[in-house]
Amino acid sequence: MTELLAALTIFMGEAALKFPEWSPALFSIDFDFVGLGTFHLRWYALGYIAGIGLAWWYGTQLLKRPELFGGTAPLTKDGLDDLMFWIIIGIILGGRLGYILFYMVPYQMDVLTADPMAILRIWDGGMAFHGGIAGVVVVLAWFAMKRGVNLLSVGDIAGVTAPIGIGLVRIANFTNAELYGRPTDASIGMVFPEGYVPGSTPPAYNWDTGDWIYRGDELARHPSQLYESVLEGWLPLLVLSILIWKFGALKRPGLVAGLFLLFYGFGRSIAEHFREPDSFVHGLPEWLTMGMILSTPMWLGGAWLVWNALRPRKI
């Protein structure tokens, strides 16, 4: 309750709310006595864990109802279990590799040159969602070929379950005070403790005192993480679920996967107008961001999948 009240505390007159003073970790365990430091279970990690777990649960509910797929489910429960393992690998490797290729190589090559091991330090931050999607696509294609299952139907399951994780991780971005929005004087604006280094790294948090460290010159900004949670996560989940359970969308392989890609491309492109661009990305016009550029293949791929699913079939 105190955190909620803190969020509603008026800051900078009546123009903005102040970021809630909660810890970025659910709990911490001190291992200093064995020289291992302190382990922090962060909300961010919890967002990934809960998102993957709920996605698996939702996928099993779909597979229990083969009539949703037109009579035969594309996977068994054991098959889904195996697929989820490989999807996790695809998310981690694809997300990290995407960040390296899309952001560090073009804009932070000096960092890689000075410290090549930064590529492996995933715990220091740096995951690209579009890279994660690419990793999942590769995994789905490999899995479908290996198991001899319908790639489009498997992609549909991924398409309706992925928004759960996206919605939760965007909320975790909010609790971590990262990837915040552009400055605004609207009443919805929020004052975040801003990062100290270029890029989208989280701001300083004093683990000893349990306080966020403000520099004193923070601006009121859009809570764009919450916009993205709705536009990229909960809205697609709601619409796609209605199409599946009420209108039989899974009976047209590829339709749900294509609509998910279109939903994400649309939501991300809208949110980019409110989200603060990465400070190290330069050379782009003001109306264009890296997030929009990387969403272009999703627009194209999604449109093709929807067209392919809805086009008349020869009898």
C-alpha positions as CSV (number, residue, x, y, z in Angstrom):
1,M,0.0,0.0,0.0
2,T,2.8,2.4,0.8
3,E,4.3,1.8,-2.6
4,L,1.0,2.5,-4.3
5,L,0.7,5.8,-2.3
6,A,4.2,6.7,-3.2
7,A,3.3,6.2,-6.9
8,L,0.4,8.7,-6.5
9,T,2.5,11.3,-4.7
10,I,2.4,14.4,-6.8
11,F,5.9,15.4,-7.9
12,M,7.0,18.6,-9.7
13,G,3.7,20.4,-9.0
14,E,0.8,18.6,-10.6
15,A,2.6,17.7,-13.8
16,A,3.9,14.2,-12.9
17,L,3.9,11.2,-10.6
18,K,7.0,10.0,-8.9
19,F,8.4,6.5,-9.6
20,P,7.3,4.1,-6.8
21,E,10.2,3.4,-4.3
22,W,10.2,-0.3,-4.6
23,S,13.2,-2.6,-4.8
24,P,14.1,-4.0,-8.3
25,A,14.4,-7.4,-6.5
26,L,11.8,-9.6,-4.9
27,F,14.3,-10.7,-2.3
28,S,18.0,-11.0,-1.8
29,I,20.2,-13.7,-0.2
30,D,23.6,-12.9,1.1
31,F,26.4,-15.4,0.2
32,D,29.3,-13.2,1.3
33,F,30.2,-15.7,3.9
34,V,31.4,-18.1,1.1
35,G,32.7,-15.3,-1.1
36,L,29.9,-15.4,-3.6
37,G,28.4,-12.0,-2.9
38,T,24.7,-11.3,-2.8
39,F,22.0,-13.0,-5.0
40,H,19.1,-10.8,-6.0
41,L,16.0,-12.4,-7.5
42,R,14.9,-9.5,-9.7
43,W,11.4,-8.8,-10.9
44,Y,12.8,-8.7,-14.4
45,A,13.9,-12.4,-14.1
46,L,10.6,-13.2,-12.5
47,G,8.8,-11.7,-15.5
48,Y,10.6,-14.1,-17.8
49,I,10.0,-17.1,-15.5
50,A,6.3,-16.4,-15.0
51,G,5.8,-15.6,-18.7
52,I,7.4,-18.9,-19.8
53,G,5.5,-20.8,-17.2
54,L,2.1,-19.3,-18.1
55,A,2.8,-19.7,-21.8
56,W,3.4,-23.4,-21.3
57,W,0.2,-23.7,-19.3
58,Y,-1.9,-21.9,-21.9
59,G,-0.3,-24.1,-24.6
60,T,-1.3,-27.3,-22.8
61,Q,-4.9,-26.0,-22.5
62,L,-5.0,-25.5,-26.3
63,L,-3.6,-29.0,-27.0
64,K,-6.2,-30.6,-24.7
65,R,-8.8,-29.4,-27.2
66,P,-7.9,-30.8,-30.6
67,E,-11.2,-29.5,-32.0
68,L,-9.7,-26.1,-31.9
69,F,-7.2,-27.2,-34.5
70,G,-9.8,-28.9,-36.7
71,G,-9.6,-32.3,-35.1
72,T,-5.9,-33.1,-34.5
73,A,-3.6,-31.2,-32.2
74,P,-0.2,-30.5,-33.8
75,L,1.8,-31.5,-30.7
76,T,1.5,-33.9,-27.7
77,K,2.1,-32.5,-24.2
78,D,5.6,-34.1,-24.1
79,G,6.3,-32.4,-27.4
80,L,5.3,-29.1,-26.0
81,D,7.6,-29.7,-23.0
82,D,10.5,-30.3,-25.3
83,L,9.6,-27.3,-27.5
84,M,9.5,-24.9,-24.5
85,F,13.0,-25.9,-23.5
86,W,14.3,-25.0,-26.9
87,I,12.3,-21.8,-27.1
88,I,14.0,-20.7,-23.9
89,I,17.4,-21.3,-25.6
90,G,16.2,-19.5,-28.7
91,I,15.0,-16.5,-26.6
92,I,18.3,-16.2,-24.7
93,L,20.7,-16.8,-27.6
94,G,18.7,-14.9,-30.1
95,G,18.0,-12.0,-27.8
96,R,21.7,-11.6,-26.9
97,L,23.0,-12.1,-30.4
98,G,20.4,-9.6,-31.7
99,Y,21.5,-7.0,-29.2
100,I,25.1,-7.5,-30.3
101,L,24.4,-7.3,-34.0
102,F,21.7,-4.6,-34.0
103,Y,23.1,-2.3,-31.3
104,M,26.6,-3.0,-30.2
105,V,28.3,-3.7,-33.6
106,P,26.9,-0.6,-35.3
107,Y,27.1,1.8,-32.4
108,Q,29.3,0.4,-29.6
109,M,32.1,-1.4,-31.4
110,D,34.6,0.4,-29.2
111,V,33.1,-1.4,-26.2
112,L,33.4,-4.8,-27.9
113,T,36.9,-4.1,-29.0
114,A,38.0,-3.1,-25.5
115,D,36.2,-5.9,-23.8
116,P,35.2,-8.9,-26.1
117,M,34.0,-10.9,-23.1
118,A,31.1,-8.4,-22.9
119,I,29.4,-10.5,-25.5
120,L,29.0,-13.3,-22.9
121,R,28.0,-11.2,-19.9
122,I,24.3,-11.4,-20.5
123,W,23.7,-10.7,-16.8
124,D,25.0,-7.1,-17.4
125,G,22.0,-6.4,-19.6
126,G,21.4,-6.2,-23.3
127,M,18.7,-8.3,-24.9
128,A,16.9,-7.4,-28.1
129,F,13.3,-8.5,-28.4
130,H,13.5,-8.8,-32.2
131,G,16.6,-11.0,-31.8
132,G,14.7,-13.2,-29.4
133,I,11.8,-13.5,-31.9
134,A,14.3,-14.5,-34.6
135,G,15.8,-17.1,-32.3
136,V,12.3,-18.5,-31.6
137,V,11.5,-18.7,-35.3
138,V,14.7,-20.6,-36.0
139,V,13.9,-23.0,-33.1
140,L,10.3,-23.5,-34.3
141,A,11.5,-24.3,-37.9
142,W,14.2,-26.7,-36.6
143,F,11.7,-28.4,-34.2
144,A,9.0,-28.8,-36.8
145,M,11.4,-30.3,-39.3
146,K,12.9,-32.7,-36.8
147,R,9.5,-33.8,-35.4
148,G,7.6,-33.7,-38.7
149,V,4.9,-31.4,-37.3
150,N,3.1,-28.5,-38.9
151,L,5.3,-25.5,-38.6
152,L,2.4,-23.0,-39.0
153,S,0.3,-24.6,-36.3
154,V,3.2,-24.7,-33.9
155,G,3.8,-21.1,-34.7
156,D,0.2,-20.3,-33.9
157,I,0.6,-21.7,-30.4
158,A,3.7,-19.6,-30.0
159,G,1.9,-16.6,-31.4
160,V,-0.9,-16.6,-28.8
161,T,1.3,-17.5,-25.8
162,A,4.2,-15.1,-26.5
163,P,2.1,-12.0,-25.5
164,I,1.9,-13.3,-21.9
165,G,5.7,-13.1,-21.5
166,I,5.9,-9.8,-23.3
167,G,3.3,-8.2,-21.1
168,L,4.9,-9.4,-17.9
169,V,8.5,-8.4,-19.0
170,R,7.3,-4.9,-20.0
171,I,5.9,-4.5,-16.5
172,A,9.2,-5.7,-15.1
173,N,10.9,-3.0,-17.3
174,F,8.7,-0.6,-15.4
175,T,9.6,-1.9,-12.0
176,N,13.3,-1.8,-13.0
177,A,13.0,1.9,-14.1
178,E,14.4,1.2,-17.5
179,L,13.3,1.8,-21.1
180,Y,11.3,4.7,-19.9
181,G,9.6,7.2,-22.2
182,R,10.2,10.6,-23.8
183,P,9.8,13.8,-21.7
184,T,6.2,15.0,-21.3
185,D,4.3,17.6,-19.4
186,A,1.1,15.5,-19.4
187,S,-0.4,14.5,-16.1
188,I,0.4,10.9,-16.8
189,G,4.1,11.7,-16.8
190,M,6.4,10.0,-14.3
191,V,9.7,11.0,-12.9
192,F,12.1,8.0,-13.1
193,P,15.6,7.8,-11.6
194,E,17.4,7.9,-14.9
195,G,20.4,5.8,-15.9
196,Y,24.0,7.0,-15.5
197,V,25.5,5.5,-18.6
198,P,24.5,5.7,-22.3
199,G,22.0,3.2,-23.5
200,S,19.1,1.5,-21.8
201,T,20.8,0.2,-18.6
202,P,18.9,0.6,-15.4
203,P,19.6,3.6,-13.1
204,A,21.7,3.2,-10.0
205,Y,20.1,1.5,-7.0
206,N,21.6,1.5,-3.6
207,W,21.3,-2.0,-2.4
208,D,22.6,-1.0,1.1
209,T,20.0,1.6,1.8
210,G,17.2,0.3,-0.5
211,D,16.9,3.7,-2.3
212,W,16.9,4.7,-6.0
213,I,19.6,7.3,-6.6
214,Y,18.3,10.5,-8.3
215,R,20.6,13.0,-9.9
216,G,18.3,15.9,-9.4
217,D,17.8,16.7,-13.0
218,E,15.2,14.0,-14.0
219,L,12.4,14.9,-16.3
220,A,8.8,13.8,-16.2
221,R,8.5,11.0,-18.8
222,H,5.9,8.8,-20.4
223,P,5.6,5.4,-18.6
224,S,6.1,3.8,-22.0
225,Q,6.9,0.4,-20.5
226,L,3.2,0.2,-19.4
227,Y,2.0,1.3,-22.9
228,E,4.1,-1.5,-24.4
229,S,2.8,-4.0,-21.9
230,V,-0.8,-3.3,-23.1
231,L,-0.1,-2.8,-26.9
232,E,2.4,-5.7,-27.3
233,G,1.1,-8.1,-24.7
234,W,-2.3,-7.9,-23.2
235,L,-4.2,-6.5,-26.2
236,P,-2.9,-9.2,-28.6
237,L,-3.5,-11.9,-26.0
238,L,-7.1,-10.8,-25.6
239,V,-7.9,-10.5,-29.3
240,L,-6.1,-13.6,-30.4
241,S,-7.7,-15.7,-27.6
242,I,-11.2,-14.5,-28.7
243,L,-10.4,-15.4,-32.3
244,I,-9.2,-18.8,-31.2
245,W,-11.9,-19.8,-28.7
246,K,-14.9,-18.1,-30.4
247,F,-14.1,-18.1,-34.2
248,G,-11.8,-21.1,-34.7
249,A,-8.7,-19.2,-35.8
250,L,-6.4,-22.2,-35.2
251,K,-8.1,-24.1,-38.0
252,R,-6.3,-21.8,-40.4
253,P,-2.6,-22.6,-39.8
254,G,-0.5,-19.5,-39.7
255,L,-3.3,-17.0,-39.1
256,V,-2.7,-16.5,-35.3
257,A,1.1,-16.4,-35.8
258,G,0.7,-13.8,-38.5
259,L,-1.7,-11.7,-36.5
260,F,0.7,-11.7,-33.6
261,L,3.5,-10.4,-35.7
262,L,1.2,-7.6,-37.0
263,F,0.0,-6.8,-33.6
264,Y,3.5,-6.6,-32.2
265,G,4.8,-4.5,-35.1
266,F,1.8,-2.1,-34.8
267,G,2.1,-1.9,-31.0
268,R,5.9,-1.4,-31.0
269,S,5.7,1.3,-33.7
270,I,3.1,3.2,-31.7
271,A,5.0,2.9,-28.5
272,E,8.2,4.0,-30.1
273,H,6.7,7.5,-30.4
274,F,6.5,7.6,-26.6
275,R,9.6,5.6,-25.7
276,E,13.0,7.3,-25.2
277,P,15.3,6.1,-28.0
278,D,18.6,4.5,-27.1
279,S,21.1,7.3,-26.7
280,F,23.9,5.5,-28.5
281,V,21.8,5.0,-31.7
282,H,22.4,7.9,-33.9
283,G,22.0,8.9,-37.5
284,L,18.3,8.2,-37.8
285,P,15.6,10.8,-38.5
286,E,13.6,12.0,-35.5
287,W,10.5,10.1,-36.6
288,L,12.3,6.8,-37.1
289,T,13.8,4.5,-34.4
290,M,15.7,1.3,-34.4
291,G,12.6,-0.5,-32.9
292,M,10.5,0.6,-35.9
293,I,13.2,-0.6,-38.4
294,L,13.5,-4.0,-36.7
295,S,9.7,-4.4,-36.7
296,T,9.6,-4.1,-40.5
297,P,10.2,-7.9,-41.1
298,M,7.5,-8.6,-38.6
299,W,5.0,-6.5,-40.6
300,L,6.0,-8.3,-43.8
301,G,6.1,-11.7,-42.4
302,G,2.8,-11.3,-40.5
303,A,1.0,-9.9,-43.6
304,W,2.2,-12.9,-45.7
305,L,1.1,-15.4,-43.0
306,V,-2.4,-13.9,-42.8
307,W,-2.7,-13.8,-46.5
308,N,-1.6,-17.4,-46.8
309,A,-4.0,-18.5,-44.1
310,L,-7.0,-16.7,-45.6
311,R,-6.5,-17.2,-49.3
312,P,-9.0,-19.6,-51.0
313,R,-7.8,-23.2,-51.3
314,K,-8.2,-25.2,-54.4
315,I,-10.4,-28.3,-53.9
